Amino acid sequence: MISTHASVEPTASIGKNTSIGAFCVIGQHVHIGEGCQIGHHVVIHDHTIIGDGVRIDDHTSIGKQPMRAPNSAVSSDKKQPPANIGDGTLIGTGVVIYAGCTLAHKILVADLATVREEVTVGHKTIIGRNAAIENKCTIGHHCKLETNAYITAYSTIEDYVFVAPGVLTSNDNYVGRSEERKLHFKGVTVRRGGRLGVGAITLPGVIVAPDTLAAAGAVITKDTDPDTIYTGVPAKKFRPVPEEQKLGNQGWEGT
């Protein structure tokens, strides 16, 4: 069912058993699959691809082209390709997903989150409320990025990574000063099974090794060793990760 108050371009393709709420705007050549639920006041920009069984809640924007400030060091003027949203994905209220973003299947993007251009997100990953993933990031599958997490541009988050609420990452060692900084931008890398505790901070270019645990409030300034807990400011080795907490011993890896 399509609301009589929705604006749907004639070139848009709408699948069977898909509902579109009041005051939605569906752009040119948009494809929406079967069995989708589109809330009220949703904007889906031109050429966006929405898979089957997708739910998009009220006041969300999908496929928005990025803006570039005159002094931006990491954004581009180029037009991005269409956003692509995989089957069974759930997208909350007030979410913004940019063009040039690809979400795999069965992802949850909670209310007020933002996913920027040139980002890929793997299947069954959770992006929490008000989380922000900046441009040019790769997010693996089965990850949990919780409320207010901030993933800086140029970062890589591998599979089965846990990012607790309020985690911060950075890509600029020059803190916004000098033109030289533009040559050295580098995001963070969190390897498979890494965990960042509440309020942890990871500095530019740092590699968090597999199964590393950064404790709450830790500031990771250097590459870590695998299977190790880090605590403090700056973070230092505390002790090995207990065997029962390692990713390979959970019984659900690979599901």
TIRO-250601 format. One record per residue (C-alpha): residue number from 1; x, y, z. Coordinates in nm, 2 decimals. Example, Ala and Ser with C-alpha at 12.3 -4.5 7.8 and 13.67 -1.06 7.14 Angstrom:
BEGIN
{pt 1,{1.23,-0.45,0.78}}
{pt 2,{1.37,-0.11,0.71}}
***
This chain:
BEGIN
{pt 1,{0.00,0.00,0.00}}
{pt 2,{0.13,0.34,-0.10}}
{pt 3,{-0.01,0.64,0.09}}
{pt 4,{-0.20,0.89,-0.12}}
{pt 5,{0.02,1.16,0.04}}
{pt 6,{0.35,1.00,-0.08}}
{pt 7,{0.54,1.14,-0.38}}
{pt 8,{0.67,0.85,-0.59}}
{pt 9,{0.85,0.91,-0.92}}
{pt 10,{0.70,0.71,-1.21}}
{pt 11,{1.04,0.55,-1.28}}
{pt 12,{1.06,0.40,-0.93}}
{pt 13,{1.01,0.03,-0.89}}
{pt 14,{0.81,-0.09,-0.58}}
{pt 15,{0.79,-0.46,-0.49}}
{pt 16,{0.49,-0.66,-0.39}}
{pt 17,{0.35,-0.62,-0.04}}
{pt 18,{0.55,-0.31,0.03}}
{pt 19,{0.39,-0.02,0.22}}
{pt 20,{0.50,0.34,0.19}}
{pt 21,{0.38,0.59,0.45}}
{pt 22,{0.25,0.95,0.43}}
{pt 23,{0.46,1.23,0.29}}
{pt 24,{0.74,1.00,0.17}}
{pt 25,{0.95,1.11,-0.13}}
{pt 26,{1.07,0.83,-0.35}}
{pt 27,{1.32,0.95,-0.62}}
{pt 28,{1.38,0.86,-0.98}}
{pt 29,{1.48,0.50,-1.06}}
{pt 30,{1.47,0.39,-0.70}}
{pt 31,{1.42,0.02,-0.65}}
{pt 32,{1.24,-0.10,-0.34}}
{pt 33,{1.21,-0.48,-0.30}}
{pt 34,{0.92,-0.69,-0.18}}
{pt 35,{0.77,-0.69,0.17}}
{pt 36,{0.93,-0.36,0.28}}
{pt 37,{0.78,-0.12,0.54}}
{pt 38,{0.86,0.24,0.47}}
{pt 39,{0.74,0.48,0.75}}
{pt 40,{0.62,0.84,0.73}}
{pt 41,{0.83,1.13,0.59}}
{pt 42,{1.10,0.91,0.46}}
{pt 43,{1.32,1.04,0.17}}
{pt 44,{1.48,0.78,-0.06}}
{pt 45,{1.70,0.96,-0.31}}
{pt 46,{1.74,0.88,-0.68}}
{pt 47,{1.87,0.54,-0.79}}
{pt 48,{1.89,0.40,-0.44}}
{pt 49,{1.85,0.02,-0.41}}
{pt 50,{1.65,-0.13,-0.12}}
{pt 51,{1.64,-0.51,-0.09}}
{pt 52,{1.35,-0.73,0.02}}
{pt 53,{1.20,-0.72,0.37}}
{pt 54,{1.36,-0.39,0.47}}
{pt 55,{1.20,-0.17,0.73}}
{pt 56,{1.28,0.21,0.73}}
{pt 57,{1.12,0.42,1.01}}
{pt 58,{0.99,0.78,1.01}}
{pt 59,{1.20,1.08,0.91}}
{pt 60,{1.50,0.88,0.76}}
{pt 61,{1.70,0.98,0.45}}
{pt 62,{1.86,0.72,0.23}}
{pt 63,{2.10,0.79,-0.05}}
{pt 64,{2.18,1.15,0.03}}
{pt 65,{2.47,1.30,-0.16}}
{pt 66,{2.74,1.43,0.07}}
{pt 67,{2.81,1.80,0.12}}
{pt 68,{3.17,1.94,0.12}}
{pt 69,{3.27,2.24,0.33}}
{pt 70,{3.53,2.46,0.15}}
{pt 71,{3.80,2.37,0.40}}
{pt 72,{3.72,2.00,0.44}}
{pt 73,{4.02,1.78,0.43}}
{pt 74,{3.85,1.44,0.39}}
{pt 75,{3.54,1.50,0.19}}
{pt 76,{3.52,1.49,-0.19}}
{pt 77,{3.32,1.68,-0.45}}
{pt 78,{3.26,1.37,-0.66}}
{pt 79,{2.90,1.24,-0.70}}
{pt 80,{2.86,0.91,-0.52}}
{pt 81,{2.69,0.60,-0.66}}
{pt 82,{2.35,0.49,-0.53}}
{pt 83,{2.32,0.36,-0.17}}
{pt 84,{2.25,-0.01,-0.16}}
{pt 85,{2.06,-0.16,0.14}}
{pt 86,{2.06,-0.53,0.18}}
{pt 87,{1.77,-0.77,0.25}}
{pt 88,{1.61,-0.78,0.59}}
{pt 89,{1.79,-0.46,0.72}}
{pt 90,{1.62,-0.25,0.98}}
{pt 91,{1.67,0.12,0.98}}
{pt 92,{1.54,0.34,1.26}}
{pt 93,{1.40,0.69,1.29}}
{pt 94,{1.60,0.99,1.19}}
{pt 95,{1.88,0.79,1.03}}
{pt 96,{2.09,0.94,0.75}}
{pt 97,{2.26,0.69,0.51}}
{pt 98,{2.46,0.86,0.24}}
{pt 99,{2.50,0.77,-0.13}}
{pt 100,{2.80,0.56,-0.19}}
{pt 101,{2.72,0.34,0.11}}
{pt 102,{2.66,-0.04,0.09}}
{pt 103,{2.48,-0.22,0.37}}
{pt 104,{2.47,-0.60,0.36}}
{pt 105,{2.18,-0.81,0.48}}
{pt 106,{2.01,-0.82,0.82}}
{pt 107,{2.18,-0.51,0.96}}
{pt 108,{2.03,-0.29,1.23}}
{pt 109,{2.08,0.08,1.21}}
{pt 110,{1.93,0.24,1.52}}
{pt 111,{1.76,0.58,1.56}}
{pt 112,{1.96,0.89,1.47}}
{pt 113,{2.26,0.71,1.34}}
{pt 114,{2.47,0.84,1.05}}
{pt 115,{2.65,0.63,0.79}}
{pt 116,{2.86,0.84,0.55}}
{pt 117,{2.96,0.79,0.18}}
{pt 118,{3.21,0.52,0.07}}
{pt 119,{3.13,0.29,0.36}}
{pt 120,{3.06,-0.08,0.35}}
{pt 121,{2.89,-0.26,0.64}}
{pt 122,{2.89,-0.64,0.67}}
{pt 123,{2.59,-0.86,0.74}}
{pt 124,{2.42,-0.89,1.08}}
{pt 125,{2.61,-0.59,1.22}}
{pt 126,{2.44,-0.35,1.47}}
{pt 127,{2.49,0.02,1.45}}
{pt 128,{2.36,0.18,1.77}}
{pt 129,{2.16,0.49,1.85}}
{pt 130,{2.33,0.81,1.74}}
{pt 131,{2.64,0.62,1.63}}
{pt 132,{2.84,0.79,1.35}}
{pt 133,{3.05,0.61,1.08}}
{pt 134,{3.24,0.86,0.88}}
{pt 135,{3.34,0.83,0.51}}
{pt 136,{3.58,0.57,0.36}}
{pt 137,{3.53,0.31,0.63}}
{pt 138,{3.49,-0.06,0.62}}
{pt 139,{3.29,-0.23,0.88}}
{pt 140,{3.28,-0.61,0.90}}
{pt 141,{3.00,-0.85,0.98}}
{pt 142,{2.86,-0.95,1.32}}
{pt 143,{3.00,-0.63,1.47}}
{pt 144,{2.83,-0.42,1.75}}
{pt 145,{2.88,-0.05,1.74}}
{pt 146,{2.68,0.08,2.03}}
{pt 147,{2.52,0.41,2.13}}
{pt 148,{2.72,0.73,2.05}}
{pt 149,{3.02,0.54,1.90}}
{pt 150,{3.23,0.74,1.66}}
{pt 151,{3.42,0.57,1.38}}
{pt 152,{3.65,0.82,1.21}}
{pt 153,{3.72,0.84,0.84}}
{pt 154,{3.96,0.59,0.68}}
{pt 155,{3.90,0.32,0.95}}
{pt 156,{3.87,-0.05,0.92}}
{pt 157,{3.66,-0.25,1.17}}
{pt 158,{3.70,-0.63,1.11}}
{pt 159,{3.45,-0.90,1.18}}
{pt 160,{3.30,-0.97,1.53}}
{pt 161,{3.43,-0.64,1.68}}
{pt 162,{3.26,-0.49,1.98}}
{pt 163,{3.26,-0.11,2.02}}
{pt 164,{3.10,0.00,2.35}}
{pt 165,{2.90,0.32,2.40}}
{pt 166,{3.08,0.65,2.38}}
{pt 167,{3.39,0.51,2.21}}
{pt 168,{3.60,0.76,2.01}}
{pt 169,{3.85,0.72,1.73}}
{pt 170,{4.07,0.98,1.55}}
{pt 171,{4.26,1.01,1.22}}
{pt 172,{4.45,1.34,1.26}}
{pt 173,{4.77,1.36,1.46}}
{pt 174,{4.80,1.73,1.38}}
{pt 175,{4.46,1.82,1.54}}
{pt 176,{4.34,2.03,1.26}}
{pt 177,{4.66,2.24,1.21}}
{pt 178,{4.90,2.27,0.91}}
{pt 179,{4.85,2.15,0.55}}
{pt 180,{5.09,1.87,0.61}}
{pt 181,{4.82,1.69,0.81}}
{pt 182,{4.64,1.62,0.49}}
{pt 183,{4.92,1.39,0.38}}
{pt 184,{4.90,1.18,0.70}}
{pt 185,{4.54,1.11,0.77}}
{pt 186,{4.50,0.76,0.89}}
{pt 187,{4.21,0.60,1.07}}
{pt 188,{4.21,0.31,1.31}}
{pt 189,{4.21,-0.06,1.25}}
{pt 190,{4.04,-0.30,1.49}}
{pt 191,{4.12,-0.66,1.40}}
{pt 192,{3.88,-0.96,1.42}}
{pt 193,{3.73,-1.00,1.77}}
{pt 194,{3.88,-0.68,1.91}}
{pt 195,{3.68,-0.51,2.19}}
{pt 196,{3.68,-0.14,2.29}}
{pt 197,{3.52,-0.07,2.63}}
{pt 198,{3.30,0.22,2.73}}
{pt 199,{3.46,0.56,2.65}}
{pt 200,{3.78,0.41,2.52}}
{pt 201,{3.98,0.63,2.28}}
{pt 202,{4.20,0.51,1.99}}
{pt 203,{4.44,0.74,1.83}}
{pt 204,{4.52,0.78,1.45}}
{pt 205,{4.68,0.49,1.27}}
{pt 206,{4.67,0.25,1.57}}
{pt 207,{4.61,-0.12,1.50}}
{pt 208,{4.41,-0.30,1.77}}
{pt 209,{4.51,-0.66,1.74}}
{pt 210,{4.27,-0.96,1.73}}
{pt 211,{4.10,-1.03,2.06}}
{pt 212,{4.25,-0.72,2.22}}
{pt 213,{4.03,-0.58,2.50}}
{pt 214,{4.06,-0.20,2.57}}
{pt 215,{3.91,-0.14,2.91}}
{pt 216,{3.67,0.14,2.98}}
{pt 217,{3.83,0.48,2.95}}
{pt 218,{4.16,0.34,2.81}}
{pt 219,{4.35,0.56,2.56}}
{pt 220,{4.52,0.34,2.30}}
{pt 221,{4.82,0.53,2.17}}
{pt 222,{5.02,0.24,2.01}}
{pt 223,{4.95,-0.09,1.83}}
{pt 224,{4.84,-0.36,2.07}}
{pt 225,{4.93,-0.73,2.11}}
{pt 226,{4.66,-0.99,2.05}}
{pt 227,{4.47,-1.16,2.33}}
{pt 228,{4.57,-0.89,2.57}}
{pt 229,{4.37,-0.65,2.80}}
{pt 230,{4.49,-0.29,2.80}}
{pt 231,{4.40,-0.04,3.07}}
{pt 232,{4.48,0.32,3.16}}
{pt 233,{4.59,0.65,3.01}}
{pt 234,{4.80,0.59,2.81}}
{pt 235,{4.69,0.23,2.79}}
{pt 236,{4.93,-0.04,2.90}}
{pt 237,{4.92,-0.42,2.92}}
{pt 238,{4.72,-0.54,3.21}}
{pt 239,{4.69,-0.92,3.16}}
{pt 240,{4.60,-1.18,2.90}}
{pt 241,{4.23,-1.21,2.79}}
{pt 242,{4.09,-1.52,2.97}}
{pt 243,{4.05,-1.82,2.75}}
{pt 244,{3.68,-1.84,2.80}}
{pt 245,{3.64,-1.48,2.66}}
{pt 246,{3.83,-1.53,2.34}}
{pt 247,{3.63,-1.51,2.02}}
{pt 248,{3.72,-1.87,1.91}}
{pt 249,{3.57,-2.01,2.23}}
{pt 250,{3.23,-1.86,2.21}}
{pt 251,{3.06,-2.12,2.00}}
{pt 252,{2.89,-1.88,1.76}}
{pt 253,{3.18,-1.76,1.54}}
{pt 254,{3.10,-1.81,1.18}}
{pt 255,{2.73,-1.81,1.22}}
***
